[in-house]
């Protein structure tokens, strides 16, 4: 009997502690992965009670799965399991799984048909205006897609951040004191690609990676202070620095945040101060939708086709499809990759990468790349902008990329 009382007492104390934690607020709301809804929502309280780490640490992918499990109300598979102030709801995907007729029109929606592999922002757009699925994807559909958090997901609460995710539908995150987001990205560079799913690490092998981010000069003008204390301690799979830029979906010209990170040989972009973690951008509101631009030295920059939900718990992979980027002819096929050579058949896929040859990084592969940059640089074992094949030398092999890709231009939003 005494043991039963002890168990009951412990349970009571645990419940009281959990209630106090919820009442006092959670530190996870200040993390790079904050809960997507206020802690007053019943489903969020249930997650915190089930796993206090979701409150005291960060609201990671496990916490999201916990919330989806709590909110599973057993409707059909084509739905958003949404958490609301009144409890859990399930918003059905319209026209699912039937493909949208508008994909066969002159102006189709972005991405695959049916749109089952894209961000939830597209589903919400079709739900908001069904004619974008049944008729065609016109200028109004694009405009509403960019501003989906305003039109479709706005909860009219100035203290929350509105966003739209493929897993949760509309989200309303409390505004943190010191906002930041984490972006889990993957990108390949044509010049550095080795045909085996990896890129060259010659610059790192020769300790040529500069200790400070290299984007402070023209044309980038980035003022970030990212610095590596000791280049020799970097992981051996580092390729080069990379610049990540986030844009306001309502105003493509407005940069809401930038950060310099490191590109690894498998294409992932990581923090300069901790290469085991994805890159973070300070000062940007989490759990909202942004266009992402990736800039590197000597390669054509690209922008995501749609505003992407950040913090997103799944990686945004630029390498797997041309549909990942805004505009036409913005990436190049680097060949078919077989992750299990001599083994499993049918798992091969095409890898896409950024065009090489934009020596001056202005978003165009043109004559000035040759006349203003290439002919002024010669090097052996040096860090130069014209070294687009990343072999630590400037040779005719680098010029050949510029010649082969001459005339390719980035969309206007990525050009300088």
C-alpha positions, 0 to 999 in steps of 0.5 A: 500500500505504501508503494502505491501511495508513493507512486500516486504522490510521484504522479501528482508531483509530475503532473504539478511540475508539468502544469507549472512548466506549461504555465511558466512558458517553455524554453523551446519557444526560443530555440531554432525549432520552436513549437508551431503553436502557442502553449495554450493549445490543448494539443501542445499541452498534451505533447509537453505532458507526454515529453517535457523535453519538447518544452525544455529543449526544442520542438524537434521531429519527434515532437512533431510526430507526437503532436500528429499522433495526438491529433490523429482523428482517423479521417482519410489519408489526404488531410492536414492534422491541424492543431487549433486553440479549440483542439485538433482538426483534420483539413482534407486535401481537395482533389486528392489523390486525383491530379489537378486538370490545371497541370495540363493547361498552358500555365500549370501549377509548380511541381509534380502532378498530383502535387503530393511531393511539394510543400503544404503551401501548395495544398493550402493554395488549392484549398483556398482557391480550387480554380487554381487546380481545375482551370489554370495556374494564373497570376492570381494563383502565384500571388496568393501562393506567395502570400498564403500566410496572409490570406489563408493562414492568418490568425489575426494575432499580432503576437504569432508568426503565421506559416504553412507546412506540408505536415501541419497546414497553417501554424501560428508560432509565438514570436521569440525574443531572439528569433533564428531559424535552421535551414537543412539544405542540400546542393551540388556544384557542377564544377566540383562534382565527382560523379559518385554523389560527392564533390571535391575537397581539394581546397580543404586538403590543402588548407586553402579554405579561408578562415573568414567568410569570403562574401564581403566583397563585390557583388555580395556585400555580405557583412557577416562575421563568420570566422573559423578559429583554426582551418586545419581542424575543419572536417576533411569533407568540407568543399567551400563556403556558401552563402544562404539568403532568405527572401520575403515571399511578398517582396522578392527584392527584400532580403530578410536574412543571410548567413555564411556556412560550409558546404560538405562533399555530400552537398549538405550546408552546415554551420561554420562553428559546428559542421555537425548541424545545419546552417542557422540564420539569426534575426529571422522569424521561425515557422514561416515561409521564405524563398531560399537563395543559394550563392557560391563562388563561381556558380550560378545562384538559384532560388527555390520555386516556392516559399519554403517553410522554415524551420522545416524538419525535412531537408530541402534538396536542390539536387533531386529535381529541376522543379526545386528551383524558380525559373527554367534552365536554372540547374544542370543534370550532373548524371545518373547516380547509383547509391548501390552500384552492383547491388539494388536495381531501380534506385538510381536517380539523376543529380542536378547541380548549379551551373559552373562558370559564373566567375564574377558571381553576378548571376549571369555566365557571360563575357565579363566573367572571362574579361574581368575575372578569369584573365586576371587570375592564375594560381597553383594551390591558391583560393581563387574565384576562377577555380570553379572545378575546385582543384586549387588551380586556375587553368583552361579546365575552369574556362571550359565551364564558362565557355560550355555554359555561356549565355545561361542566366539566373532569374532576375531575383538572384542577379546583381 
